Amino acid sequence: MADLYDRHRPTYPPALIDDVIAAADIASGQRALEVGAGTGKATRLVAERGVRVLAVEPSAAMAAVARQSTEAPGSAGVEVVESDFEHFDPGEERFPLLYSAQAWHWVDPAVGYAHARHLLTPGGLLAVFWNRPAWGRSPVRDALVEAYARIAPAMDTDTPMHPANPRPDGDEDWMTEIAGVAEFTDPAHRVYRWSLDYSATDYAGLMGTLSEFRLLDPETRERLLEAIRDVIETHGGTLALPMGTVLNTARAAQSSSA
């Protein structure tokens, strides 16, 4: 599954990565800390810009792919550590940037924010971001909605990748959530608009990595994936998927109680 995840899951817009690094203002010799590195999709983008990364990932399979994928020439030094974030201890090292791509929702908020502040330098940047399809009205979307409703009507339409999802940017309210966290100040929220082109096979491969698909019984899952491929093939063979990548940031308060 880790290889499939790395092959099919989308990357992140370069402008977002550039903005995060610039806002963190990482000095020479400092490292960024990544929470939930997965297979290293965001890790590679950060390292390619000359930033050294300490990447934390609880899955051994995901961590193995991340290590292999970040060995490419031209990347800054990357260290991948197998651990959940809540129990991760880097000793005395503190970071000007702590970021999490597509993974912060797995962190226990009762522990995560305080631990993030403890590991950041004063004024350091917490940046969490994730991809969402920004579905607009289109014939291919309508056909996908019909296929889902016909084959898997019980599937939750609120899941981010469901074509019938009415809230493409999600319903998370970062500004309200972070306002209640004493360890952080200066919250900000931004959405980056971009697009990805998928062949019928690649888009079905992406769907196959989602938990809502893996929870379907095998027969229903295969019928739905085949229907998705058929829809895309009959609409030109390529799905141009509009994306909205949500970036939420905040600054570590000047003092930490952790």
N, C-alpha and C positions, 0 to 999 in steps of 0.2 A: 504493500500500500504506500510506503514512503516514496518509492520510485514513481508510482503513478501520481502521487501528490505533486512531486517536483516537476513531472512532465506536463501536467495539465492545469495546475492552479495558476492564476494570473500573477504577473509581477506587479510592480508599483510605478507610478509615474515618476520619471526622473526629476521633474521640478519639485516634487514633494521631498524627495531625498535631499536635493540641494538645499532647499529651504530649511529643513531640519538641521542639517550640518552647520549651515551658516548661523542659525539662531543659537545653536549650542556653543559656537565659537571654541572648538576643541583646540587646545594648544598642543605643540609638538610633545610627544611622549605620553600624552593622555590616551586613554581608551574609552570607547563607548560600551555600555552594557546593553545587551539585547535580551529581552525576556520572551521566551517561547520562540526560539529561532526556527523551529520546524526543519525543513530541508535546506534552509539557508537562502531563500529567495531574497529577502531584504538584506540579509548579511552580506551577500555578494555585492549588492548595489552600494552599500556603505563602504565596504572594503575597497571597491574599485575607485573610490574617490579619495583614497589615501588615509582613511581612518582605521585605526586598529580597533578590533572588536572582541569583546569577551561575550560569547553567546551562550545563554543558558537554555537547555532544552531537556524536558523530562523523558522523552521517548528515545530509547537506545537506537531504534531503527531510523528515526528522523535525524538524530544526531550523527549517525554514521554517514548518511547522505550529505548532511551539511558539511562535515569534515572533508569529504571527497570533493564536493562542489566548490569549496573555497580555497582549494589548492592551486587554482589557476594562476599563471604568471600575471603580474600587474596588480594583484590585490595586496592590500596591506595585511599585516599579521592578524590571523583569526584564531582564537582559541575557543573550542566548543566544550562545554562542561555539561554532563548529564545530571540534572537536578531540577526539582520544582523550584519556582522562584521564592516561595514563602520560606524555604529552609536554606536558601543559598547564602553562603558566607564567603566573601572574597578576602577576608582578613581586614587589613587596614586600608585597602585601596578604595578610593572614592571616585566618582565619575561625573564629568560635566554633562553627559547625555545618557539617559536611560530611555530606550525606545522599545516598542512592542508592535509587531505587525501581525494583525489578524489573530492575536492571542491574549490580549489583556482581559477579555471577558472570562477566561479560564482562571484568572487570579482572584483569590478570596479578597474582596474589598476591605474586609475587617482587618486584614493583615497587610495587604499589598501596598496601599498608599503610604502607611507608616514605614514599611520596609524600603520602599522606593526612596522616600525622603532620607532615610538613614544612609543609603548608598550613594546619594547624590551630593555633590559639593553645594554649598550655599549658592542659590541662584541658578543651579543646574537645571537642565531642561528635561521634563517628562514629556514624551511624545508617543501617543498611541494612535494607530491608524489601521484602517481596514477597507477592503474593496466591497462595493455593492453595485449590482447592475442598476443602471438608471433607465429602466424600461420606459420607452415612449409608445405611443399608439402605432402599431404597424401590423400588416397582414401576418407576418411570421410570428409575432407575439400572440396574436389572436389564435392562430393555429396551434401554438404550443399550449396555450391555456386550455383549449378544447381537448388536446391529447391528455393533459394531466387530469382534467375533470372526468374524462371517459375511462381512463385506465387506473388512476390512483386518486379517487375523489376524496379519500380521507386524509391525504397529505396536507399538512398545515400550509396555508397560503402566506402566512407571516414569515416563513423561512426566507432568508435573504435572496436566494437564487430562484425562488418560485416565480414564474412569469406573471402570476396574478398578484404578486405582492404590491399592496397599495402604497407602501412607504419605501421607496428605493433607497433613501438615505438613512433609513432606520428610525426608530423612535427613541433612541438614547438621548438624554438631555445632559450633555457633558457640563454645560455651564452651571446647571443647578447642582449636579452631583459633586463637582469639584469645589463649588462654593462652600460646601459643608465639610471640607477636608482642611483642617487647620494647617497641615504640613505644606500646603501649596498655595501659591498666589498667581495672579495674572493669567487666568485661564483664557484660552482662545480656541476658536473652532473655524475650520475651513473645509470646503469640499473641492477637490480637483476633478475636473471633467475631462474624460479622454475616452478612447474606444479601442476595442480589441476585435480582431477578425478570427472567427473559428470555422474550421471545416466541420462538416456533420460528424465525422468520427472524433475529432478533437473535442467538440462540445459535449458529445455523449461521454467521452472519457472524463471530462471535468465533472459532469453530473455524477458519474460513478464514484467519485471521491467524497461526495457529500454524505453526511451521516443520515439525512432523511432518505437517501436512496439505499444506503446499506441496511437500513432497518426494514425495508420492504421485503416481502417474501421473494425468493429468487425468480419465480415465474413473472410476477408483476413487475419486478425491477427490469427484467430483460425486455418485456413488452413495452414498457415506457421508454427505455433507452432506444429501442428500435423505432418507436413512433417519433421520438425526437430527431433521430437521424433522418427519417423519411420527411419530416416537416422541412428541415433545412435543405435537403436535397431538392425538394419540389419548389423551393423558393430561391433557387439560384446556386445552391451548394455551399454558400458561405453565410454565416451569421455575423453581422457587424454589431457587436454588443456594446452599447454605450455604458460607460462605467462612471461611478462617482466614488472617488476614494476620500474617505472622511479622515481628516487629521485633527486631533485634539491635543492641545499642549497646555502645560502649566509650569511654573517656576518653583523650585524648592525654596521654602521659606529660609530666612537667614539663620535660624536656629532650629535644631532638631531635638525633639524630646525622646527619640528612640535610643 
